[in-house]
Amino acid sequence: MNLLTVLSTTILLSTVNGSSQSDTQTQNDTSHFSQTTKYPLPNVGNVAAHDPNILRHDGAYWLFKGGVHLPMYKASSMSGPWTQLGTVLDGDSIIPKQNSSRPWAPTAIEWNDTFYCFYSISKAGSRDSAIGVATSTTQLDPGSWTDHGALINTGQGNGSDTAPYTDSNAIDPAFIEEQTTGQPFLLYGSYWHGIYLVPLDADLLSVKAPGQPNATTTNLVYQPDGKVKPVEGSFMSYREPYYYLWFSHGKCCGFDNGFPAKGKEYSIRVGRSQDVRGPFVDKDGHQLIDGGGTVVYGSNHGSVYAPGGVGVLSGTDGDSDVLYYHYLNTSIGFKDTDAQLGWNYLKYQDGWPVAHSGDNSTGTSESSGGTVRPSYLLHILAFITWGYLWLPSW
């Protein structure tokens, strides 16, 4: 018992020392981490996810994320607990490109009694990319999906030698339906010439008018200035009378190798238009095609870093819309695999979305005390063990 006491006390002391040093190095580092309180702390999703996508179906939440064969999860609430069900794909994507075993940035939807999962295949830092699609006509369960391969290619592959695929990067797919006509559209794009909108055929398995993509495709977001053009990860939502075009701006990842200048990391931005094809403008009237974009959510409180990979769930039964994203918790780490699911409710002020915690929030907030960091959890467990072992001798 004396040995156990010594061990538990050692754990306690090392936990306290370790957590204190880590917090000092991160949250108090004003050179890299914004201390602003302009944005609310996230409600915690309690799952690691980079570029998350969430579909609400049959009273449950289904989460899709990039990774080997596209992992999928299910939960009864946005805050979990999330149960991993398996993967969308049974094996590697049938798209003959590099990294076919690890698709990126999926978007899952339900359309005309069929589930679709759009995904990206790419080599990091390259335009040799493709957007593929898988479908399920039964349920969202693993094993029920059929991989149909590439919708569009850039760099190499069928159609990649035709504009706008000659100037764009086929990753980060998203979906929107035009409200008046029901026309389905695919959004895609990253860096290079920005974000595009492409009309799809009714079965969503091919691009409309594939022989003339330049005549039907619209460039929605572009960063004209600078050698690096860090816009990607688009998502479009609708709240009458506006379409809202969301995107991530800045450096997304690789932070375990160093940090960019403060403010150059990911942030979540938006513009709006009454036409799905734009032009989209920000709150100051600047067009997104000319580098505009209103920041809705960025790094904050010294603990939330580089939020992005954005999506929006439309509110039901009078509930607010939900903004969800990934972010890095500075007390956890900065590897891409450390990215956490976070979310906030949205209010609209003069038609512009604002992130807030909200009275109708059911999730645990980083600031609510309900989320215990790993270091503090060990601290508490060690203290309980220490007290328990000493109790018989009192």
C-alpha positions in Angstrom: 0.0 0.0 0.0 2.9 2.4 0.7 4.2 1.8 -2.8 0.8 2.6 -4.3 0.7 5.7 -2.2 4.0 6.9 -3.5 3.0 6.1 -7.1 -0.3 8.0 -6.8 1.5 11.0 -5.2 4.0 10.9 -8.0 1.2 10.9 -10.6 -0.4 13.8 -8.8 2.8 15.9 -8.7 3.8 15.2 -12.3 0.2 15.9 -13.5 0.1 19.3 -11.8 3.6 20.3 -13.1 2.9 19.1 -16.6 -0.5 20.7 -17.1 0.7 24.0 -15.6 3.7 24.2 -18.0 1.6 23.3 -21.0 -1.1 25.8 -20.3 1.5 28.6 -19.8 3.2 27.7 -23.1 0.0 27.8 -25.1 -2.9 29.9 -23.7 -0.6 32.7 -22.6 1.4 32.8 -25.8 0.0 36.0 -27.3 2.5 35.9 -30.2 0.6 33.0 -31.9 -2.7 32.5 -30.1 -5.5 35.1 -30.1 -6.8 36.0 -26.6 -9.9 37.7 -28.1 -13.3 37.1 -26.4 -15.1 38.3 -29.5 -16.2 34.8 -30.3 -17.8 32.3 -27.9 -16.0 29.2 -26.8 -17.2 26.2 -28.7 -19.7 23.7 -27.5 -17.7 20.5 -27.3 -18.4 17.7 -29.8 -16.4 15.1 -27.8 -14.9 13.5 -30.9 -11.7 14.1 -32.9 -12.6 15.1 -36.4 -10.8 17.1 -39.1 -13.2 18.5 -41.8 -16.3 17.1 -40.1 -19.6 16.7 -42.0 -22.8 16.1 -40.1 -26.1 14.8 -41.4 -29.3 14.7 -39.3 -31.5 11.7 -40.0 -34.2 9.8 -38.0 -33.6 11.8 -34.9 -29.9 11.1 -34.8 -26.7 12.8 -35.9 -24.3 11.1 -38.4 -20.8 12.3 -38.6 -18.5 11.7 -41.5 -14.8 12.6 -41.6 -11.7 12.1 -43.7 -9.6 9.1 -43.1 -9.1 5.5 -44.2 -12.2 4.6 -46.3 -14.2 7.5 -44.7 -15.0 6.8 -41.1 -18.6 7.4 -40.0 -20.1 7.9 -36.5 -23.6 8.2 -34.9 -24.8 10.1 -31.8 -28.1 11.2 -30.3 -26.8 14.8 -29.9 -24.1 17.1 -31.2 -22.2 16.6 -28.0 -22.0 12.8 -28.3 -21.1 10.3 -27.2 -20.3 9.3 -30.8 -20.2 5.6 -31.7 -18.0 4.6 -34.7 -20.1 2.5 -37.1 -17.5 1.6 -39.7 -16.7 3.3 -43.0 -18.5 4.5 -46.1 -16.2 2.7 -48.5 -15.5 -1.0 -48.2 -12.1 -0.5 -49.6 -10.0 2.1 -51.5 -11.8 4.5 -53.8 -12.0 3.3 -57.4 -10.5 6.7 -58.5 -7.0 5.9 -59.8 -5.2 8.6 -57.9 -2.7 8.9 -55.0 -4.2 8.5 -51.5 -7.2 6.6 -52.7 -7.3 4.8 -49.4 -7.7 8.1 -47.4 -10.4 10.3 -48.9 -10.7 13.8 -47.6 -13.5 16.2 -46.6 -16.7 14.2 -47.2 -20.2 15.7 -47.5 -23.1 13.4 -47.0 -26.7 14.3 -48.0 -30.1 12.7 -48.5 -31.6 13.4 -51.9 -34.7 11.8 -53.4 -34.6 8.8 -51.1 -30.9 8.2 -51.7 -28.0 9.0 -49.5 -24.9 10.5 -51.2 -21.4 10.9 -49.9 -19.2 13.2 -51.9 -15.5 12.9 -51.1 -12.0 14.2 -52.2 -9.0 12.3 -53.4 -5.8 14.3 -53.7 -2.1 14.6 -53.1 -1.4 17.4 -50.6 -0.2 20.6 -52.2 -1.1 19.3 -55.7 -3.9 19.9 -58.2 -3.9 16.2 -59.1 -7.3 15.8 -57.4 -10.8 14.4 -57.9 -14.2 14.5 -56.3 -15.9 11.2 -56.1 -19.3 10.1 -54.9 -20.8 7.0 -53.2 -24.5 6.2 -52.8 -26.7 4.1 -50.6 -30.4 3.5 -51.4 -31.2 1.8 -48.2 -29.7 3.3 -45.0 -26.6 5.1 -43.8 -25.1 1.8 -42.5 -21.6 0.6 -43.5 -21.7 -2.0 -46.2 -24.6 -0.4 -48.0 -22.7 2.1 -50.1 -21.7 1.9 -53.8 -18.7 3.9 -55.0 -19.3 5.5 -58.4 -15.9 7.1 -58.8 -15.0 10.6 -60.0 -17.5 13.4 -60.8 -14.7 15.8 -61.7 -10.9 15.7 -62.1 -8.2 18.3 -62.0 -4.5 17.9 -62.8 -5.1 14.5 -64.5 -8.0 12.4 -65.5 -11.1 12.7 -67.7 -12.1 16.3 -68.3 -9.1 17.8 -66.4 -7.9 19.6 -69.6 -11.1 21.7 -69.8 -11.6 25.0 -68.1 -12.3 25.6 -65.2 -10.8 22.3 -64.2 -7.5 23.5 -65.7 -7.3 26.3 -63.1 -9.0 24.8 -60.0 -8.4 22.1 -57.4 -11.1 19.3 -57.1 -11.3 18.9 -53.4 -13.7 19.9 -50.5 -17.1 19.1 -52.1 -20.3 20.6 -50.8 -23.9 20.5 -52.0 -26.8 23.0 -52.3 -30.2 22.9 -54.0 -31.5 26.0 -55.7 -34.7 26.9 -53.9 -36.8 28.0 -56.8 -35.9 25.4 -59.4 -34.7 22.5 -57.4 -31.5 22.4 -59.4 -28.7 20.6 -57.5 -25.2 22.1 -57.4 -21.8 20.9 -56.3 -19.4 23.4 -54.7 -15.7 22.6 -54.7 -12.2 24.3 -54.7 -9.1 25.0 -52.7 -6.3 27.6 -53.2 -5.4 28.2 -56.9 -8.4 29.9 -58.4 -10.7 29.5 -55.5 -14.2 28.0 -55.1 -16.6 27.0 -57.8 -20.2 26.1 -58.3 -21.1 23.3 -60.7 -24.6 22.2 -61.7 -25.3 18.4 -61.4 -27.6 16.1 -63.2 -30.7 15.0 -61.3 -29.2 11.7 -60.2 -26.1 13.7 -58.8 -23.8 11.2 -60.5 -22.6 13.5 -63.2 -22.0 17.1 -64.0 -24.6 18.8 -66.2 -23.3 19.7 -69.7 -19.9 18.1 -69.1 -18.7 19.2 -72.6 -19.1 22.8 -71.7 -18.2 23.2 -68.0 -16.9 26.7 -68.4 -20.3 27.9 -69.6 -22.2 26.5 -66.6 -19.6 26.8 -63.8 -19.4 29.9 -61.6 -16.3 31.1 -59.7 -17.7 32.2 -56.3 -14.7 32.9 -54.1 -11.2 34.0 -55.1 -8.2 35.7 -53.5 -6.8 37.9 -56.2 -3.9 39.3 -54.3 -0.8 37.4 -53.1 1.0 34.4 -54.3 -0.8 32.1 -51.8 -4.6 32.1 -52.1 -5.8 30.3 -48.9 -9.5 29.9 -49.5 -11.1 26.4 -49.3 -13.6 24.2 -47.5 -16.8 25.8 -48.8 -20.3 25.2 -47.6 -23.6 26.8 -48.6 -26.7 27.2 -46.4 -30.0 28.9 -47.1 -32.1 31.0 -44.8 -34.7 33.1 -46.5 -34.0 35.2 -48.5 -30.3 34.5 -48.6 -27.9 31.8 -49.6 -24.9 32.0 -47.3 -21.5 30.9 -48.7 -19.2 29.8 -45.9 -15.5 29.0 -46.4 -12.2 28.6 -44.5 -9.5 31.1 -44.9 -5.8 30.7 -43.9 -3.5 27.9 -43.0 -5.3 24.7 -42.1 -2.8 22.4 -40.7 0.7 21.2 -40.1 1.0 23.3 -37.0 3.1 20.8 -35.2 5.9 22.0 -37.5 5.4 25.7 -36.7 2.8 28.4 -36.6 2.0 31.2 -39.2 1.8 34.8 -38.1 -1.1 35.4 -35.8 -4.3 35.8 -37.8 -3.0 33.8 -40.8 -4.4 30.5 -39.5 -7.8 29.1 -40.4 -10.8 31.3 -39.7 -14.5 30.8 -40.8 -15.8 33.4 -43.2 -19.1 34.1 -45.0 -20.8 36.1 -47.7 -24.4 36.1 -48.8 -26.5 36.5 -52.0 -30.1 36.1 -53.0 -28.9 34.1 -56.1 -27.2 30.7 -55.6 -24.8 31.8 -58.4 -23.9 35.0 -56.7 -22.3 37.4 -56.6 -21.7 36.9 -52.9 -20.8 39.9 -50.8 -19.6 40.3 -47.2 -21.0 42.6 -44.5 -18.9 45.5 -45.9 -20.2 45.0 -49.4 -17.0 43.4 -50.7 -17.5 40.6 -53.2 -16.0 37.3 -52.3 -14.7 36.9 -55.8 -12.5 40.0 -55.0 -11.1 38.7 -51.7 -14.1 39.6 -49.4 -15.4 37.6 -46.5 -16.8 38.4 -43.1 -15.1 36.5 -40.2 -17.8 34.7 -38.2 -15.5 32.6 -36.1 -11.8 32.7 -35.5 -9.1 31.7 -32.9 -10.1 32.9 -29.4 -9.5 32.8 -25.7 -6.0 31.5 -26.2 -7.4 28.0 -26.2 -9.3 27.7 -29.6 -7.0 27.7 -32.6 -7.6 27.6 -36.3 -11.3 26.8 -36.6 -12.4 25.7 -40.0 -13.9 22.8 -42.1 -17.2 24.5 -41.6 -20.8 23.2 -42.0 -24.3 24.4 -41.0 -27.3 22.4 -39.8 -30.6 24.3 -40.4 -32.6 24.6 -37.2 -35.8 22.6 -36.8 -38.9 23.2 -34.7 -37.9 26.8 -34.0 -34.3 25.9 -32.9 -31.4 28.0 -34.1 -29.1 27.0 -37.0 -26.0 25.2 -35.8 -22.5 26.2 -37.0 -20.1 23.3 -36.7 -16.4 23.0 -37.5 -13.1 21.5 -36.3 -10.6 23.4 -34.1 -7.4 22.8 -32.2 -7.6 22.9 -28.4 -4.2 24.5 -27.4 -4.1 22.3 -24.3 -4.4 19.1 -26.3 -2.0 19.5 -29.3 -1.4 20.8 -32.8 -1.2 17.7 -34.9 -3.9 17.3 -37.6 -5.2 14.3 -35.8 -5.7 16.5 -32.7 -8.5 18.5 -34.4 -11.8 18.4 -32.3 -15.4 18.9 -33.3 -16.9 22.1 -32.0 -20.2 23.9 -32.6 -22.2 27.0 -31.8 -25.7 28.2 -32.4 -26.2 31.0 -34.9 -28.1 34.2 -34.4 -28.8 36.5 -37.4 -28.4 40.3 -37.0 -29.6 42.3 -39.9 -29.4 39.0 -41.9 -25.8 38.3 -40.9 -24.9 35.2 -38.9 -23.2 35.6 -35.5 -21.9 32.6 -33.5 -23.1 32.4 -29.9 -23.5 29.9 -27.1 -27.2 30.3 -26.7 -29.8 29.5 -24.1 -31.0 26.5 -26.2 -27.5 25.0 -26.3 -27.5 21.5 -25.0 -23.8 20.9 -25.5 -21.0 21.2 -23.0 -19.0 24.3 -23.5 -15.2 24.7 -23.2 -16.0 27.4 -20.6 -18.8 25.6 -18.7 -16.6 23.5 -16.5 -18.2 20.3 -17.9 -15.2 19.5 -20.1 -12.3 18.3 -18.0 -8.9 18.5 -19.8 -6.9 15.3 -19.7 -4.3 16.7 -17.3 -6.9 17.8 -14.8 -8.7 14.4 -15.0 -5.5 12.7 -14.1 -5.0 15.2 -11.3 -8.5 14.4 -9.8 -8.0 10.6 -10.2 -4.7 10.7 -8.5 -6.1 12.8 -5.6 -9.0 10.4 -5.1 -6.6 7.4 -5.1 -4.2 9.2 -2.7 -7.1 9.9 -0.3 -8.5 6.4 -0.5 -5.2 4.8 0.2 -4.6 6.9 3.3 -8.1 6.7 4.7 -7.6 3.4 6.6 -4.7 4.7 8.5 -6.6 7.8 9.8 
